[in-house]
C-alpha cells in the first residue's frame, strides 16, 4: 500500500457519493450502509488518507460478517475473511452457493467487469455488530467495496501490475493487532 496524501473527510464523502449514490434505485442498494461506515470510521484516530493498492493488498483486505444479502449461506463468517478467502468460498460453493444467495450472486456477476473504483478501508474495525467478531490479522479492513473486491478476485482481475485507488481511515503506521486466541473467562480471574 502506498500513502498518496492526507485528505479531509469531506473529500472522502464526496468521492463515495459520486460512485455510490444513496438514492440509486435498485433492489439491493446498500450504499446507505457504506456511507454510515464512513461516518463511523471518521471517529478513528489518524484521519483519512488517499492510498494506492496493489492486487495483493486488495486480496488481503479483511471483510466483516456478510450474510449474502439475505441469502441462505453467509459469504463471510463473523470472524471475518480476506477477499481472497471469500472469493474461494464462492468458487468452491459453486452452483449450490449461487442458488442459495441469489441477490449476492447477482451483485458479484454484475461487478466482475465493473470499472475499478476507489475502495474504502480502515486500519481498525468500526463500531458496528458486523465487525464485532473480527479476528484481526495485520492488514486493511473493509468499509465499503466487499462485492466489488470479491467480484474482481473471482474474475481474476486482481493480478499483475495494476494499482487501485482507495481511501483509508486510521493511522497507516499502526497496523491492526495480530489475531490471538481468547481465553474464556471463568469468573475466578483477579481484578
Secondary structure, DSSP 8 states (H G I E B T S, - for coil): -EEEEEE-HHHHHHHHHHHS-TT--STT--HHHHHHHHHHHTTSTT-EEEEEEEHHHHHT-EE--B-TTT-SS-SB-TT-EEHHHHHHHHHHHHHHHHHH-HHHHHHHHHHTTS----EEEESS--SSGGGTT----SS-EEEE-HHHHHHHHHTT-S-TT-EEEEEEES-TTS------------S-S--
